[in-house]
Amino acid sequence: MRIGELAARTGVSVRALRYYEEQGLLISTRSTSGQRHYMEQAVERVLFLQRMYAAGLSSRTIIELLPCIDSPSEETADAALKRMAEERDRLTDHIAELIRTRDALDTLMATNRAHRERLRAGVTAARPDPAECVTR
């Protein structure tokens, strides 16, 4: 099938399919006129890639997981599970950092709100904390 048909059948843009191919995630053959042609199995492969991207995995990580799909064995399954666990740990750490960042912003916003209330009440400090004014 040609790239347009693969795009239509998978709901993935032609641009994304070209990117997958550039990254080594998807393989096509070329006609004499240079058009890409894909085997029927490419549909399932693209849907698999979409699930991996939706799980937050990068192209580089997905490439590391492909042996489990392309050459299934206990060894490749173990390696894939280990790699996915590493990615999950990385995401967990990132989420924790985002929560700390959000909490710091909440603190700044609360400080600003208190500052604004004091201003509305006519109470002025000799020198306000610069953080109080950040979100005016």
DASUL-V258488 format. One record per pair of residues at least 12 apart in sequence whose ideal C-beta (glycine too) atoms are under 6 Angstrom apart, sorted by the first residue. I is the first residue (numbers start at 1). GAP is how many residues later the second one is. If there is no record, write none. Layout:
BEGIN
i->I gap->GAP
i->I gap->GAP
END
This chain:
BEGIN
i->1 gap->37
i->3 gap->14
i->3 gap->33
i->6 gap->32
i->6 gap->36
i->9 gap->34
i->10 gap->33
i->10 gap->36
i->12 gap->34
i->20 gap->29
i->23 gap->36
i->25 gap->24
i->56 gap->35
i->61 gap->26
i->64 gap->19
i->65 gap->15
i->68 gap->12
i->108 gap->23
i->108 gap->26
i->109 gap->26
i->111 gap->20
i->111 gap->21
i->112 gap->20
i->112 gap->23
i->115 gap->17
END
